[in-house]
Amino acid sequence: MKGLELCEKYYREAAREELWQHFPDVMPRAAAGLAGEGSECLGFDDEISRDHDFGPSFCIWLTEADYADYGAEMSAFYRSLPGSFDGVPARRVMPTGRDRVGVMTTSSFYRKFTGNAGLPKGDLAWLRIPEHLLAAAVSGRVFEDPSGEFTRIREGYRSFYPEEVRRKKLAARAITMAQAGQYNYPRMLKRGDDGAAMLALSEFLKAAISMAHLLSKRYTPYYKWMFRSLQELPLFEDWYDSLVMMSEHPVNTMNTERIERFCIYVVKLWQQQGLTKSNEAFLDPQGWELYRRLTSEQIRHLPIQEG
């Protein structure tokens, strides 16, 4: 059983009825679920994941007022729940995994990942949030949310970046892909500078996977899950093996051809999404042209690769 399924079953069978009995005035305004950090929130957990910060658990999200009045009591109730469930041992919490589950406020949850108690106000506020933290903020599953407030904010983030912000990021990724992959990587191979070639390829791959997520309107997760998340993007399902092949053989002249084919495909998607009319396969001019057409006063004058 995957972690999300385990945790929802735990909530519904071991906690929900008692929570509503003990806190009938609070639960109609509360939300329950599991979201945030952890491979189980992304749906990527496996046997290896179970060695830490994994197990029967969930989050209760309260309003600020309800947390002030009931937070301590509800937290004590949460701690009284059985640790193990359905044959799965109790959650073993590492120092870095504290406060991922239990009772918290809706505003503190979103502030932890985005710096905002609710949705960001303005394009610059969106740009300041690292992509992997946005991926965490919208991960997991809401088990129930009678008032809809937690879900309202969640759906605002899940709707993805404002289009001008997305285009700014697309331009930045295009420039990095061009400089690191199309230009510097083959030059480093010619020089026999394998270390620099490997670093250039790494920069290209990170930008390419981010590009794939941006074109799919999905947030790029934490670096160790970037390749795994790529498998979930229908637009790029045929490219996963090619990018993995590059990572497995970072010093290989065949990678220059793989890079070019991927960039040609990106241009095709840009055309389909109305981002360019050009067939230019070198992504540097494509990125600069998209950047010059930005209309947002807040981000138009930022350095092209910022964000």
N, C-alpha and C positions, 0 to 999 in steps of 0.2 A: 504494500500500500504506500502510495506517495505521501509525502509529509502534509500537503494541504488537505488531502482526504482524511488522513488520520486526525488532524487538528479539528476539522469540522465535525467529524464523528464524536470526538472527545467533547467538544462544546455542546453538541446537541444531546448526547447521552449522559454526560457526567456533570454538566454545569448549568445548562440553560434553564431547566425547570426550577432549580433552587434559586438561581439569580432572580428570576421573575417573582418567585415567592418572597424572597428576602428584600427585594428592592423594587416593589411594584410601581413606585412613584418615579423611579429613575430610569428604568429600562426602556420606557417608551421614547425617551430622548437619547438613549445610548445606541452605539453601534458595536457590533461584535464581528471579529474576523481575524485574519492573519495577513499582515502586509509588512513591507519594509525590507530589512536585511535578512540574508539567509537564502541558501540555494532552494529550499522548499518553497519560498515565496515566489521564486521564478519558475518553479516546476522542474528544476534541473537536479534535484537531489537524487542520490543513489546510495548504495551501501557505504561508500567512503564518507558520505556526508554525515553519517550517524555518529561520528566519534565525538562531536561537540555541538552545542547549541542546537540540538535537534530533539524532538520528543513531543509528547502531548502538551499543547499549550495554545493560547490564543490571546488576542488583544481585546480589551474593552475600551472604547473611546467615548469620553464624556465631555459635556460642555464645561467651561471654566467654572461656572457657578455650582454645578453638580459635583465636580471634583473637589471643590472647596468644602462642600457639605458632606459628601459621602465617600470621597476618594480613599481615606484611610480605612474605613470600614469595608469597602469593597475590595481593597487590596488584601486585607486580612482574610476575607472570604476566599479570594483567589488562591492565596497561599495554603488554605485548608483543603483544597481539592486534592484528590489522589494524584500522586506524581506519575506513576506508571499507568498504562491503559492499553487494553487490547493486546497484551503481550509485549508492548514497547516500553523500555525502561524510562524512568523519569529524565527530564531534560537536564543534561550536565552543562551548566553555564560557565563559559570561559570569561575572563575579565573583559574581553572586547565584546562579549555578547550580552552584557547587562542591559536591562531596560528595553529589550526588544519585544517582550511580551508582558502581559499583565494589564493593569489599569492605568490609563493615561488620558490626557485631554486630546481632543481632535486637533486643537491648535498647536500643541507641543509636538504631535506626530508630524504634521506638515512642516512646522518650523525646523525640526531636526534635519529634514532632507532638503528643504528648499529655501530656508531662511524666511519664509512667509507663513503667517498663521492661516492664510487662505490662498487665493490665487495671486500670482505676481501682478503688480501694477506697472504696466509699461514694458516695452521691448527690452530695455536694459536690464530690468529685473529678471526677465526670462533668460537672457544671455549669461547672467552671473551664476546660474545654477548648473553645476556639472551634469552631463548627460546621465552618468551612472546613478546619480542620486535621484533624478527624476524617474529613472527606471525602477528604483527601489520604492519610491513613493506610490507608484501605481501598480506595484506587483501584488501577488497574492489574491485574496478573495474576501469579500465582505459576506459574512454569513447572514446577518440581518441588520437592518438599519431603519427602524420604524419612522423616525423623523426625516430621514433622507439627507441630513446635513453633511455627514461625513462623505456620503456618496456624491453629493452635489460638488464638493471640492474635488474629489477624486476624478469625477467625469470631466471636470474642467481641465485637469492635467492630462487625462487620457485623450482628450481631443487634440492634443499635440501642440507644438509651438505655433504662435502666430506666424502667418506665412512669410512676413518679412524677416523674422528671426530664422526660420527654416532656410530661407534663401541665403541669408548671411552665412549660415553654417555650411551650406552646400558650396558656396564660393570658397570658403576657407579650406574645406576638405579637398576641393578640386586643385587648389594651388599646392597643397601639401603632396597630393598624389602625383602631380606633375613634377614637382621639384625633387621629391625623394625617389619616386619609382621610375618615372619616364626619363628623367634627366640624370640624376646623380647615381642611381644604382648601376646602370650600364657603364658609366665612366669609372666607377670604383672597381668594377670587374676588370676593365681594360688595364687599370693600374696595378691589378693584383693586390689591392688593399681589401682583403676579405673581411676584416673587422668593420671597416667603414661601409662596405657593401651590405653586410648583415644589418647594421644599424639603419641604413637607408631603406632596406626592405621592410624592417620593422615599422618604421614611420609610415611607409606606404600602406602596409597591411592595416594598421590601426585606423588610418584615414579612410581606407577603402571600406572597412567594415562599418565605420561610422556613416560613410556615404550611403551604404546599403540600407542602414536603418533609417536615415533621414529620408531617402526616397520611398521607403516603405511606411513612413510616418510612425516609427517605433523608436523609443529611446534606447540608446546603446547601453548595455549593462556594464558592470564592473569588469575590468580587463580579463579576468580569468574565465568569464562567461561569454566573451565576445564571439568566439567561434561557435560555441554551442547555440547562442541566440541566432546567429546567422542561418542556422538550419531551419529556423522557424519562419523565415521570410520567403514567401512564395516567389517573389520577383527574382530571388537570388539562389534558389534551391539548386540550380544547375552549376553554380559557381563555387559551391562549398569545397568540393574536392580540389579544384584548381588552386584556391587560396591556401588550403592545407598543404598541398604539394609544395608550394613556395616556402611555407614555414618549415617544412621538413628538410628541404634542400635549399638553404638560404644563399649558397654560393653556387649558382648554376646559370649559365647563359640562357637556358630555356625559359628562365623566369622573365626575361625581357619580353619575350613573345606573349607569355601569359599576362603580364602587366598591360601590354598594348591591347590585347583582346578584351580584357576587363574594362579598360578605359573607353574603348569603342562602344561597349555595351552600356556604359554609364551615359555616354552622349546620346545614345538611342533613347534611354529612359528620360533624359532631360528634354528631348524633343517631344516625347509623348506627354510629358507633364507641362509643356509650354514654357520651359525654362530657357530654351535656345532654339534657333532655326538653323544654326551652323552645323556642318558635318565635321568640323575640326576635331581630330582625335586627341591632339595635345591639349590637356586640360587647363594649362595655364591661361591662355587667352579666353577660354570658356569661363573660368572662374572670375577673371577681371571684368569681363563684360556683364556677368550677372551682378557682380558687386556694384558696378557703375549704375545699374538700373534700379538699385534699391531706392525706395522713396521715404523710408522711415528716417525722420530727422534725428532720432536718438541714436541710430546705429550706422548711418551712412558714412560718418566721418571716423569711425573706428578703424584701426589697422585691419587689413583684410583677413589676416589669419587669427585675429582675436576671436575667441568663442568657438 
